[in-house]
Amino acid sequence: MSFNISKTIKGILAGVCATAMLASVAACGTTDESDKSATPKSSASNTSSVKKDDKIAAMLPDSVTKDGKFTVGVSPDYAPAEFLDKDGKTPIGYDMDVAKALAAVFGLKFDPTSAEFDSIMPGIGSKYDVGISGFTMDPARKDAGEFVSFLNVGASFAVQKGNPKKLSIDNLCGHSVAVQTGTVHETTVKNLSQQCTASGKKAIDIQSMKEQTVVATNVATGKADAFCADSPVSGYAVKQNGDQLELLGKAFNMTPEAVVVKKGDMQTAKAVQAALQKLMDDGTYMKILKSWGDESGAIKEAKINDYSDVK
């Protein structure tokens, strides 16, 4: 029985490849100078003009506002969405600029809290007010939280420079693909592997790791044949490490990324939606995306639990 991954991939990859990449671009062997260039010159001013909106701030429940902080769960290993600044402690990136702007609208202190990706959603509502860490709107996550969309992202595979295994999306069967534990793309690659074996081909050797830094490094060093990530992340990785990595094919399956709120907490979800819409309408949102080179993913309206755009 014939099998073409590129034809089945659209049916499998809903909300595909939710997080990825480098906590430090130096992990793949780049120089300190390239690491310094990772932060856009305008990043520091992206949110400086954002002021508190009393009406929107009043929408938040006391459970969020009582400590005066907007605590955001983040896995800072997903450049350029979220990764650590040169100090090795401060999460930066376009997701973090959006989160900081939300905090400003709410009149709260921005408190990004680093965690492993697969531990963030279970901690929303207790450890964190929200999660902002490349969470795409996978229908399988519907029961895990309320999702407020703010960006469209696609998915991409990346391979070692020169594609030594001569891979394509159609011939991943029998090859090793690195993924980050707990992400949508881990499930995606498992589904692809099942398609391989159902067609009489070898399964995909899935390398699941806690840190996306290791995922990317394994491909750069040849320990894995490919990795899957959001298209902005894969593109950024290649830009920063073009002597070690290259994209495999084109981006596919544009899917909404969202701010995740505790399941059932519609009060916070509606406040986040209103704040995001304000930032979209006043130009702050587009300013952030342009500074990180991701304006192609911009949307015009923040929506709650709207899965109609999931491919």
N, C-alpha and C positions, 0 to 999 in steps of 0.2 A: 504494500500500500504506500503510495507516494505521500510525502509530507513536506510542507513548505512553511517554515516558521514565520516568514514575513506575512503570510496570509492569515495564520491563526493568531498572530501576536496582538492584533487589534481587539480580538475578543477576550484575550487574557489580561491585557495590560491596562486595566482600569485603575486610575489613580497611581500610575506606574512610578516606581523608583523614587521613593519619597525623600531619602536623604543620602548625603554622600560627602566624601572628599576630605580635603586636607585640613587638619588642625594647624599645621604649619607647612607651607609649600616647600620648605626646606626638607621635609620628610622624603621627598622624591629626588632629592639631590640638587635642588636649585640653590642659587647663591643667596646670601643675605640681602643683596641689592634687589633681587627680584621680589623677595619677601616684602621689602619696604614699599615697593611699587604697588603692592596689592591693595593698599588703602587709597581710594580716590581723593584727590586734593580737596574736593568740595564736601567730603563726608562730614567733617566737623560742623559745617554750617547747614547741613540738611534739615535739622530740626530746631535750630536756634531761635527761629522766629515763631514757633508754635506756642500759642498761649492757651491757658485753661478756658474751656467752654463750660460755664456754670450749669447750663441746661443739660448738657450731655453728662457732665460729671455727676449730677444729681440722679442720673438713671442707675448708677452702680449701687449694688447692695452694700450694707455695712460690712459684710464679710470680706469685701475687697478693700474698702476704704479705711477701715478702722486702724490699720497700722501705718497709714500714710504712704504705703509703697505699692507699686504695680509689679508684682513678682512674676517673672516670665521664665518658664522652664525651657531650656535650650541645650542642644547638644552641639557645641561649637567646633564641629569638624566638617563643615559643609560649605566651603568657600565657593562663590562669594556671598552666599546667603547668611551664614553665620560661621565665624572662625575666630581664633584668638589674635588679638593685636600683637604688636612687637613686644609688649610687656609680658606676654605669655599668660595673661590673666583676664583681660577685658574682651568679651565677645563683641565683634563688629560684623558688618555685612548689611545687605539690604533688608533682611528680616529684622535685624536688630535696630536699624534706623526706623523702620515702621513701628516696631515695638516702643522705641523711645518716644516717637511722635505721639503714639497712643497715650503713653504715660503723661505727656505734657498736656494733651487735651483734657485728661482726667484730673490734672493738677496733682498728680502723685509722683513720688520719687521712683525713677526707673531702677528696677532691681533684677537684672538678668542673672539667673541661677543655673549654673552648668550641671548637666546630668547625662548619663548614658541615654541614648535615644529611646530605647524600649522601656525605660522607667518613667518617662515624662507623663504620658497620658494617665497612668494609674495614680499619679501624684497631683493631678489638677484638681483644685478644690480643697486640697489639704496643704501640700508643700508649695504649690504654685497657683496663682490666680488664673493664668492661662498658659497654654503651650504654643510657642511659635518657633518651629524648628523643621521647616520643610514638610509639614504634614499635608499630604494631598488627600482629596476627598474620595477615598476608596469606600464604596458601599459596604464593604466588610467591616468598616469602622463605625457605622451608624450608631451602634449601641454604646460606643465608647465615649462619646462626647457630643457637644453641639459645635458645628463647624461654620465659621464665618469667612467666606471666601474673600481673597484680596489680590490674587495673582494667578495667571495661567502659566503652567510649566509643562514642557514636554519631557520625553525620556530619551536617553542616548546610551549606547554602549561605547566604551573606549577600550583600546588595545595597546600593546607595546608599539613603540615607533617602528614603522616599516611593516607592521602586521605580519610577523614572522610565521604565524600558523596559517596565514592566508584565510582568515575567517570572514564570514559575512553573517548577517542575521539569519540566513537560511541554513547555515551549517555549524551551529553551536553544539549540536549533539556530540557527545563524547569528549567535549572540551571542558576546561575548568573556568567557571565564572565566579568572581568574588562579589559578595554582597555584605551589607551591614545587618547584623542581627536585629530582628524585630521590625524591619522596614517592609513596605509593600513590595519592593522589588525582590526580597527574599522569597516571598510567596509566589511572585511572578515567575521567577526562575525555576522554582519547584514545579509549577504548572507546565512550563516549557519542557522541563525534563520528563514529565509524565507523557507529554505529547511525543517526545522522542521515543520512549520505550514502547508506547502504544503503536508506533509505526515500525517497530522492529529495529530501532537504532539504539546506540549506546546512550545511557543517561548522561545528563550534564553533571560534572563533578562540581558541586556547589560548595564554595568556601565561604562560610558564614563567620563573621568576626564582629566583636563588640565595637571596635573603633574603625571608622571609615578611613582614617589615616593608613591603617594597615592594609585595608582593602586596596587602596590606590597604589601603595608601595609594592604590594605583591604583583600587581600588573606591570608596574614600571621595571621591576627586577626580574620578571619572567616566571615568578612562582605561580601566577594565575594567567590564564589566556585573555581574559576580558573582565570588565566590571560594568555594572549598570548604575546609572545615576540620573538625576534630573538634568535636562539639557543645559541649563545655565552652569551647572556644576561641572559637567563633563567638558563643556566649552572652555570654562575658566581654567580647568586643570591642564588642558592642552595648551592654552595660551601661556600659562606659567611654566609648563614643563614640556614644551614642544620638541625637545631633543629626546624625550623618553616616552611620550604618549601621543596617540592620535585617535580621532573619532572613528567609529565603525558605522558607516552609513549615516543617514540623516535622522534628525529628531522626529519623534512620532508621538501620537496620543497626547495632545495638549489637554491638561487636566487642572482644575482649580486647586490652588494651595490655600490653606485656611488657618486662621487663628482658632485654636481648640479651647472650648470652655467646658466646664464640668457638665456632664449629662443632666438635663433637667433644669439647669440654671439659665433660664431664658432671659432673666433680668440682666445678667452680665452680657449675654450674647447680644441682646438688643443694644446695650450701651456700646459694645465694641463695634457693632455694625454702624451705629450712628457716628462714632468717632472716625472709623475708616472712611465713611462717605464724606465727612467733612474734609479729611485730608485729600481725598480724591478731587473734591470740588474746588478746593482752594489752591491746588497745584503742588502742595508739599509731596504728595505721593509720587507724582511723575518726576519731580526733582530728585527724589531718592533713587528711583529706578534708573534714571538717566545717568546719575553719578556712578552707578555700578554697571552700566552697560546692559541693563535688562529691561529697557522700556518696551521691548516687543511683547512682553508678557502682561502689559498693563490691561486692567479691566476698568469699566466705567461705573460699575455698581457692585457694592458689597452685599452679599446675600447670605441668609442663614439656611443651612441644610438644603441647599438647592443642588441636586445632583443631575440636573438636566443637561449640564455641559460636560459631564463625565463621559469620555469616549469609551 
